[in-house]
Amino acid sequence: MIALKSLRNRSSNLSPKFPFVEQRRWKKAVDSAQTRLENRTRDHQLDKLATKLRTLRTILNTHRLMSTRKRGPFVSVQIMSRWKNILGLNITMGNFLHKYPHVFHLFTHPLNKNLCCRYTPKMENLINEEVDVIRRCESDAVIRIKKLLLMSKSGTLHVHALRLIRTELGLPEDFRDSILGKYGNDFRLVDLEIVELVNRDENLGDAVVEKWRENEYREKWLSEFETNFAFPINFPTGFKIERGFREKLKNWQRLPYVKPYERKENVVRVCTCGGFERFEKRSVAVIHELLSLTVEKRVEVERLSHFRKDFAMEVNVQELLLKHPGIFYISTKGGTQTVFLREAYSRGCLIEPNPIYVIRRKMLDLVLLGCRNTKELKHLEEIKQVSDNLVGKIGDGGTSGGDWVVPIFEPLKNDNLDDNLDETCDLSDKELDVSANSGSETDFQVSRMN
């Protein structure tokens, strides 16, 4: 018994010096669209542009909310603070308005004494100018819609899908009536939300990439076999080319496919024959052509999914875009995923600008000024305060549609300010005498600035 107890004590003392480690099997990394999106090579120029465009989009949404107000072209800051969640701001509305003095003009209401906001004349003029340019470029908008209908499988599109990319296509807000309803020889509304192409114009059947292929064939003396189905490739800086990638890309460039404006019967034949790569390449060509038709050669990835059935693109759009980083670039900045056409941009600017893009770029430049160059704004604000101090109110005997301001200092010169002011006061006394003799009970209140 003593020997057994001693053996037990020895076995208990022989405890392992290292803790027990469980063996784990390393799983293979999942190659999904999300992982490719996180591990993609970044284009910092386009990321910065996406962030700036997000700010401009927020400002334009603020203008749409302000335009719905019926009391005037200004809104109190207290009411605007309720729009914070609608606009998706992560700062207070007051701080947001103070960051862009070239866009928003803050002032105190002369009667209610509350802080109000309105757009500066520069920004208001640019917004009105954009509307005028869109109206003048109506013929270009008609051609864009025609080309989109030519690419569709059945010659029809949902109006809701066009409405989602209305800004990108440069269409007016009332495009359903001003364009689709006006050009009855070209479009026909089959349903309230479906538009159909009446006449198929074969002259519009050339894609934008065909011009690039023609230049490559003529200037670089490449064979037709090399350029007939090729796309311009422009990888971002720092893109790592793995072994065998060049050969795969070369074979993909030579791969034939059904072009976007060709008859759609061949598309079904490609799918049934098992040519998934050719079918996928046609989807790349359709998205490439759609981005080329937009004003700024960009669109949100989520809105592209609304065209999948109409364009016969039964693929995952996000995965397709990530497979071709030399043609498309997805930016996640600005709170949304935006796809850019890489060949259309250089250093964050559009290579071939158009009138609508030029106006929007001016808006963006005005936003990017921030708090710089505000001396002119202060000078104009001082002049405005002088004119706003001369406020008149209609008495009890009359009716008024609102407050009004008499800008009597605007036509005056600085040299003869006192003399002109005395003349103005004399004229007001005469008017008071005439009004007293005629029996009117109107009171005029004029305050003089020292």
TORTORLUM-387549 format. One line per 5 residues: number of its first residue (from 1); their letters; for each residue x negated, z, y of C-alpha. Coordinates in Angstrom, 1 decimal. Example, Ala and Ser with C-alpha at 12.3 -4.5 7.8 and 13.67 -1.06 7.14 Angstrom:
BEGIN
1) as) -12.3,7.8,-4.5; -13.7,7.1,-1.1 $
This chain:
BEGIN
1) mialk) 0.0,0.0,0.0; -2.8,0.8,2.3; -4.5,-2.5,1.6; -1.2,-4.4,2.4; -0.7,-2.6,5.7 $
6) slrnr) -4.3,-3.4,6.8; -3.7,-7.1,6.0; -0.5,-7.2,8.1; -2.3,-5.6,11.0; -5.1,-8.1,10.8 $
11) ssnls) -2.6,-11.0,10.7; -0.7,-9.6,13.7; -4.0,-9.4,15.7; -4.9,-13.0,14.9; -2.4,-14.4,17.5 $
16) pkfpf) -3.1,-17.9,18.9; -5.2,-18.0,22.0; -3.4,-21.1,23.4; 0.4,-21.4,24.0; 2.4,-23.8,21.9 $
21) veqrr) 2.6,-27.3,23.5; 5.4,-29.6,22.6; 4.5,-33.2,22.0; 6.3,-35.6,24.2; 6.7,-39.4,23.8 $
26) wkkav) 6.0,-41.4,26.9; 8.9,-43.8,27.6; 8.3,-47.3,28.8; 9.0,-47.8,32.5; 12.4,-49.4,33.0 $
31) dsaqt) 12.2,-52.8,34.8; 15.4,-52.7,36.8; 16.5,-54.1,40.2; 16.1,-50.7,41.7; 12.6,-50.2,40.5 $
36) rlenr) 11.6,-53.7,41.7; 13.2,-53.0,45.0; 11.1,-49.8,45.4; 7.9,-51.3,44.2; 8.1,-54.6,46.2 $
41) trdhq) 5.5,-55.6,48.7; 6.7,-54.7,52.1; 6.9,-57.0,55.1; 6.4,-54.7,58.0; 7.4,-57.3,60.6 $
46) ldkla) 10.8,-58.0,59.1; 11.3,-54.2,58.5; 10.8,-53.5,62.1; 13.1,-56.3,63.1; 15.8,-55.0,60.8 $
51) tklrt) 15.5,-51.5,62.4; 15.9,-53.0,65.9; 18.8,-55.2,64.8; 20.5,-52.0,63.5; 20.3,-50.5,67.0 $
56) lrtil) 21.7,-53.6,68.6; 24.5,-53.8,66.1; 25.5,-50.2,66.9; 25.5,-51.0,70.7; 27.7,-54.0,70.2 $
61) nthrl) 30.1,-51.9,68.0; 30.3,-49.5,70.9; 31.2,-52.3,73.2; 34.0,-53.3,70.8; 35.4,-49.8,70.8 $
66) mstrk) 35.2,-49.6,74.6; 36.9,-52.9,75.1; 40.0,-51.6,73.2; 40.5,-49.0,75.9; 43.2,-50.1,78.3 $
71) rgpfv) 42.4,-47.9,81.3; 39.4,-49.8,82.5; 35.9,-51.0,81.7; 34.6,-47.4,81.4; 35.1,-44.5,79.0 $
76) svqim) 34.4,-40.8,79.4; 31.5,-39.5,77.3; 33.8,-36.9,75.9; 35.9,-39.5,74.2; 32.9,-41.5,73.1 $
81) srwkn) 31.5,-38.4,71.3; 34.4,-38.9,68.8; 32.9,-42.2,67.8; 29.7,-40.7,66.4; 30.8,-40.9,62.7 $
86) ilgln) 32.4,-44.4,63.2; 29.1,-45.7,64.6; 27.0,-43.9,62.0; 24.8,-42.0,64.6; 22.5,-39.2,63.5 $
91) itmgn) 22.1,-38.0,67.1; 24.6,-36.9,69.7; 26.4,-39.6,71.7; 24.9,-38.2,75.0; 21.3,-38.6,73.7 $
96) flhky) 22.1,-42.1,72.4; 23.4,-43.2,75.8; 20.5,-41.8,77.7; 18.0,-43.6,75.5; 19.1,-47.0,76.7 $
101) phvfh) 19.6,-47.0,80.5; 19.4,-50.8,80.8; 22.5,-51.0,78.5; 24.6,-48.0,79.5; 25.3,-46.8,83.0 $
106) lfthp) 26.4,-43.1,83.2; 28.2,-42.0,86.3; 30.5,-39.2,87.5; 34.1,-40.2,88.1; 34.9,-39.7,91.8 $
111) lnknl) 38.2,-38.0,91.2; 38.2,-36.5,87.7; 34.5,-35.4,88.1; 33.8,-36.0,84.4; 30.9,-38.0,83.0 $
116) ccryt) 31.8,-41.6,82.2; 30.0,-44.6,80.8; 30.2,-48.3,81.3; 27.9,-51.2,80.5; 25.3,-52.4,82.9 $
121) pkmen) 25.9,-55.8,84.6; 23.0,-57.3,82.8; 24.3,-56.4,79.3; 27.8,-57.3,80.2; 26.7,-60.8,81.4 $
126) linee) 24.8,-61.4,78.2; 27.8,-60.4,76.1; 30.0,-62.8,78.1; 27.3,-65.5,77.9; 27.2,-65.2,74.1 $
131) vdvir) 31.0,-65.8,73.9; 30.6,-68.9,76.1; 27.8,-70.3,74.0; 29.7,-69.8,70.8; 32.6,-71.7,72.4 $
136) rcesd) 30.3,-74.5,73.4; 28.8,-74.7,70.0; 32.1,-75.1,68.3; 31.2,-78.4,66.7; 28.2,-76.8,65.0 $
141) aviri) 30.4,-74.1,63.6; 32.8,-76.7,62.1; 29.9,-78.4,60.4; 28.7,-75.0,58.9; 32.1,-74.3,57.5 $
146) kklll) 32.3,-77.8,56.1; 29.0,-77.5,54.3; 30.0,-74.1,52.9; 33.2,-75.7,51.5; 31.2,-78.6,50.0 $
151) msksg) 29.1,-76.0,48.1; 32.1,-74.2,46.7; 33.2,-74.9,43.1; 36.7,-76.1,44.0; 36.4,-76.9,47.7 $
156) tlhvh) 38.0,-73.7,48.8; 36.8,-70.4,50.2; 38.4,-67.1,51.0; 38.9,-66.5,54.8; 37.9,-62.9,54.2 $
161) alrli) 34.5,-63.9,53.0; 34.0,-66.1,56.1; 35.2,-63.2,58.3; 32.5,-60.9,56.8; 29.7,-63.3,57.9 $
166) rtelg) 31.4,-64.4,61.1; 28.6,-63.1,63.3; 25.9,-64.6,61.1; 27.6,-68.1,61.2; 28.2,-68.0,65.0 $
171) lpedf) 32.0,-68.1,64.7; 34.4,-66.7,67.4; 36.5,-63.8,66.6; 39.7,-65.9,66.4; 38.1,-68.6,64.2 $
176) rdsil) 41.1,-68.7,61.9; 43.2,-70.1,64.8; 40.6,-71.7,67.1; 38.7,-73.6,64.3; 40.6,-73.6,61.0 $
181) gkygn) 43.9,-74.1,62.6; 42.7,-76.5,65.4; 40.9,-79.0,63.1; 43.7,-79.8,60.8; 42.1,-83.1,59.7 $
186) dfrlv) 39.2,-81.2,58.2; 40.6,-77.9,57.0; 43.9,-76.8,55.5; 45.1,-73.3,54.9; 46.4,-73.2,51.3 $
191) dleiv) 47.2,-69.6,51.6; 46.9,-66.9,54.3; 43.4,-66.1,53.0; 42.3,-69.4,51.4; 41.0,-72.4,53.3 $
196) elvnr) 40.5,-75.9,51.7; 38.4,-78.9,52.7; 40.6,-81.9,53.4; 38.0,-84.7,53.6; 34.7,-84.6,51.7 $
201) denlg) 32.0,-86.0,54.0; 29.1,-87.2,51.8; 26.9,-87.4,54.9; 26.7,-83.6,55.0; 25.4,-83.5,51.4 $
206) davve) 21.8,-83.0,52.3; 20.3,-79.5,52.0; 17.9,-78.1,54.6; 15.2,-77.8,52.0; 15.3,-81.6,51.5 $
211) kwren) 13.7,-82.1,54.9; 10.8,-79.9,53.9; 10.4,-81.8,50.6; 10.3,-85.1,52.5; 7.6,-83.8,54.8 $
216) eyrek) 5.6,-82.4,51.8; 5.8,-85.8,50.1; 4.7,-87.8,53.1; 2.1,-85.5,54.8; 0.4,-83.9,51.7 $
221) wlsef) 0.7,-87.0,49.5; 2.2,-85.0,46.6; 4.0,-86.8,43.8; 7.7,-86.9,43.5; 7.5,-84.9,40.3 $
226) etnfa) 5.9,-82.0,42.3; 8.3,-82.0,45.2; 11.7,-83.1,43.9; 12.9,-79.6,43.0; 10.3,-77.4,44.8 $
231) fpinf) 10.9,-74.7,47.4; 8.7,-73.4,50.2; 6.8,-70.3,49.0; 5.4,-67.8,51.5; 4.4,-64.5,50.0 $
236) ptgfk) 4.0,-61.4,52.2; 0.6,-60.0,53.1; -0.8,-57.9,50.3; 1.2,-59.5,47.5; -0.6,-59.1,44.2 $
241) iergf) -0.7,-62.2,42.0; -0.9,-61.2,38.3; -2.4,-63.2,35.5; -0.3,-66.1,34.5; 1.9,-65.9,37.6 $
246) reklk) 0.7,-69.1,39.2; 1.4,-71.1,36.0; 4.9,-69.7,35.8; 5.6,-70.5,39.4; 4.3,-74.0,39.0 $
251) nwqrl) 6.6,-74.6,36.1; 9.5,-73.1,37.9; 8.9,-75.4,40.9; 9.1,-78.5,38.6; 12.2,-77.3,36.9 $
256) pyvkp) 15.2,-79.6,37.5; 18.5,-78.2,38.5; 21.9,-79.2,39.9; 21.6,-79.2,43.7; 24.1,-77.3,45.9 $
261) yerke) 26.1,-80.3,47.2; 26.3,-82.2,43.9; 29.5,-82.4,41.8; 30.4,-79.1,40.2; 31.2,-80.6,36.7 $
266) nvvrv) 27.4,-80.6,36.0; 27.2,-76.9,36.8; 29.5,-76.0,33.9; 27.4,-78.4,31.6; 24.2,-76.6,32.6 $
271) ctcgg) 25.7,-73.3,31.6; 27.1,-74.5,28.3; 23.8,-76.1,27.3; 22.0,-72.8,27.6; 19.9,-73.8,30.5 $
276) ferfe) 20.0,-70.3,32.2; 16.9,-70.9,34.2; 18.2,-74.1,35.7; 21.5,-72.4,36.4; 19.6,-69.5,38.1 $
281) krsva) 17.6,-72.0,40.1; 20.8,-73.5,41.4; 21.9,-70.1,42.6; 18.6,-69.7,44.4; 19.3,-73.1,46.1 $
286) vihel) 22.8,-72.1,47.1; 21.7,-68.8,48.7; 18.8,-70.7,50.4; 21.2,-73.1,51.9; 23.7,-70.4,53.0 $
291) lsltv) 20.9,-68.5,54.8; 19.8,-71.8,56.4; 23.3,-72.3,57.8; 23.3,-68.9,59.5; 22.3,-68.4,63.1 $
296) ekrve) 19.5,-65.9,62.5; 18.6,-66.9,58.8; 19.6,-63.5,57.5; 22.7,-61.8,56.0; 23.5,-58.5,54.3 $
301) verls) 23.1,-58.6,50.5; 26.4,-56.9,49.9; 28.3,-59.7,51.7; 26.7,-62.4,49.6; 28.6,-61.0,46.5 $
306) hfrkd) 31.9,-62.2,48.1; 30.7,-65.8,47.5; 29.7,-65.5,43.9; 32.9,-66.9,42.3; 33.5,-69.6,44.9 $
311) famev) 29.9,-70.8,44.6; 29.8,-70.4,40.8; 26.9,-67.9,40.9; 27.6,-65.6,38.0; 24.4,-63.7,38.4 $
316) nvqel) 23.3,-60.4,39.9; 22.5,-61.4,43.5; 20.1,-58.5,44.1; 18.0,-59.1,41.0; 17.9,-62.8,41.7 $
321) llkhp) 16.6,-62.2,45.2; 13.9,-59.8,44.0; 12.7,-62.3,41.4; 11.6,-64.7,44.2; 9.7,-62.7,46.8 $
326) gifyi) 8.1,-65.9,48.2; 11.5,-67.3,49.3; 13.6,-64.2,50.1; 12.8,-60.7,51.5; 15.1,-57.7,51.2 $
331) stkgg) 14.7,-55.1,53.9; 16.3,-51.7,53.4; 15.7,-50.6,56.9; 18.7,-50.0,59.2; 20.9,-48.4,56.6 $
336) tqtvf) 21.7,-51.7,54.8; 20.0,-54.2,52.6; 19.4,-57.3,54.6; 18.0,-60.5,53.0; 15.8,-62.7,55.2 $
341) lreay) 14.8,-66.3,54.6; 11.0,-66.0,54.7; 10.1,-69.5,55.7; 12.3,-69.3,58.9; 10.3,-66.3,60.4 $
346) srgcl) 6.9,-65.8,61.7; 5.7,-62.5,63.1; 9.2,-61.2,63.3; 10.6,-64.1,65.3; 12.6,-67.2,64.4 $
351) iepnp) 10.5,-70.3,64.2; 13.3,-72.7,65.3; 15.5,-70.8,67.7; 19.0,-71.9,68.6; 21.2,-71.1,71.7 $
356) iyvir) 23.1,-68.2,70.1; 19.9,-66.7,68.8; 18.3,-66.9,72.2; 21.1,-64.9,73.8; 21.0,-62.3,71.1 $
361) rkmld) 17.2,-62.0,71.5; 17.7,-61.3,75.2; 20.1,-58.5,74.2; 17.5,-57.1,71.8; 14.8,-57.3,74.5 $
366) lvllg) 17.1,-55.4,76.9; 17.6,-52.7,74.3; 13.9,-52.5,73.5; 13.1,-51.7,77.1; 14.4,-48.2,76.5 $
371) crntk) 13.6,-46.0,79.5; 11.0,-48.3,81.0; 11.4,-50.2,84.2; 14.2,-48.0,85.5; 13.2,-48.1,89.2 $
376) elkhl) 15.5,-51.0,89.9; 18.3,-49.3,88.2; 17.8,-46.2,90.3; 17.8,-48.3,93.5; 21.1,-50.0,92.5 $
381) eeikq) 22.6,-46.7,91.5; 21.9,-45.2,95.0; 23.6,-48.2,96.7; 26.5,-47.8,94.3; 26.8,-44.1,95.1 $
386) vsdnl) 27.0,-44.8,98.9; 29.9,-47.2,98.3; 31.6,-44.9,95.9; 31.8,-42.1,98.4; 34.3,-44.0,100.5 $
391) vgkig) 37.4,-43.4,98.4; 40.9,-44.1,99.6; 44.1,-42.8,98.0; 47.7,-44.1,98.5; 50.0,-41.5,100.0 $
396) dggts) 53.3,-40.2,98.7; 55.2,-43.0,100.3; 53.7,-45.8,98.2; 52.9,-46.6,94.6; 49.4,-46.8,93.2 $
401) ggdwv) 48.1,-48.5,90.0; 45.0,-46.3,90.0; 42.0,-45.2,92.0; 40.3,-47.7,94.3; 37.1,-47.7,96.2 $
406) vpife) 36.4,-49.3,99.6; 32.9,-50.7,99.5; 32.4,-50.9,103.3; 28.7,-50.4,103.2; 28.0,-53.6,101.1 $
411) plknd) 28.2,-56.1,103.9; 26.3,-53.9,106.4; 22.7,-54.3,107.3; 20.3,-51.3,107.4; 19.2,-52.0,111.0 $
416) nlddn) 22.7,-51.7,112.5; 24.2,-49.1,110.1; 25.4,-46.7,112.8; 26.9,-49.4,115.0; 28.7,-51.0,112.2 $
421) ldetc) 30.0,-47.6,111.0; 31.4,-46.9,114.5; 33.1,-50.3,114.5; 34.6,-49.5,111.1; 36.0,-46.2,112.3 $
426) dlsdk) 37.4,-47.9,115.4; 39.2,-50.4,113.3; 40.6,-47.7,111.1; 42.0,-45.9,114.3; 43.7,-49.1,115.4 $
431) eldvs) 45.2,-49.5,111.9; 46.5,-45.9,112.1; 48.2,-46.6,115.4; 49.8,-49.7,114.1; 51.0,-48.0,111.0 $
436) ansgs) 52.4,-45.1,113.0; 54.4,-47.4,115.3; 55.8,-49.3,112.3; 57.0,-46.0,110.7; 54.7,-46.2,107.6 $
441) etdfq) 53.6,-42.9,106.1; 50.3,-44.1,104.6; 47.3,-41.9,105.1; 43.7,-43.2,105.2; 40.9,-40.8,104.3 $
446) vsrmn) 37.4,-42.0,105.1; 34.4,-39.8,104.6; 31.2,-40.6,106.4; 27.8,-40.2,104.7; 25.2,-38.3,106.7 $
